[in-house]
């Protein structure tokens, strides 16, 4: 007994092990805020934080030094609109995923999707609904946080909320119960469902302000103004943001007036609606990539002029930017392959947004919109979520695909410098 006590006392007497330090020396640093990259900067990581970044950072004696010649070091990218529980619709239609894929299968896929996302340099995702996979996103988030499987930090919307009758799958005998892509709620019950999803672990609330009531119909509003306003109020009072699917002008208008934090899609937004968005400080996740990919699945070969729905999406993006709406980087990935998140960045740049602005949207911009004050920039004190890519993505946005090193929470998650050889 005395020996044990002595050993325990000895253990406590040992000095605390200093956390490992890592000095990164890239060709340049894109810091997430300044559109111009900094040449000659080094970044010192200690534990899970950035300890220093700048031109005069010296390596402490204990630091491991990693040289990244020809590469740009930048903040870990933040995906603003993902569905880790979906896989591309040209593999399996959305209806068939929701109706016929067992939860365990969908979860197994989601584990792979999370890994692919992190390996692509996306260290945070805002996952906007499991689309029928219940609260499995909360389990995945926990598995990632506990280090059981690799993946990005997840902000989750869990089941998401739709008006009764508005969301699919559809086309069954009336009264037959089929799995749905989200939880139905209306009227006063809507507030109860907002609270129950938050209670079950949702980091934010996702509402659908409009949708196609029947197959082949155009989208029309779902929730009333009063319903949206009450739902947003209940979420905000619980400290949760609200993301609203809105493609029609009227759905967008109601969501803006309700106090939504972000709108998703915005296809039929008018200049007046985008002005209202800007006035109310509501950000837009344009999801250019989802429209592009779905249209290709239906046969578009990418030749211009693009089909009308693609042109509509592009002009909405341009109108939102012209009105001064803050642009979130969110592609609706899951409609297309996880790990191909860069597609949205490329399409934003192709529509005239300067590459550096696109990168700011995908880092400090999304961090600010989602109220994530601990990440999104290469700054002392922030989380050490970093990615190094070959080349200069502020000159050519597609350089974000040439990932060489991914660091999440101070740990190396991908090191292509050795893995590829
Ligand atoms: Zn979505």
Boltz pocket constraint, residues with backbone or C-beta under 6 A from the ligand:
constraints:
  - pocket:
      binder: B
      contacts: [[A, 81], [A, 82], [A, 83], [A, 128], [A, 332]]
      max_distance: 6.0
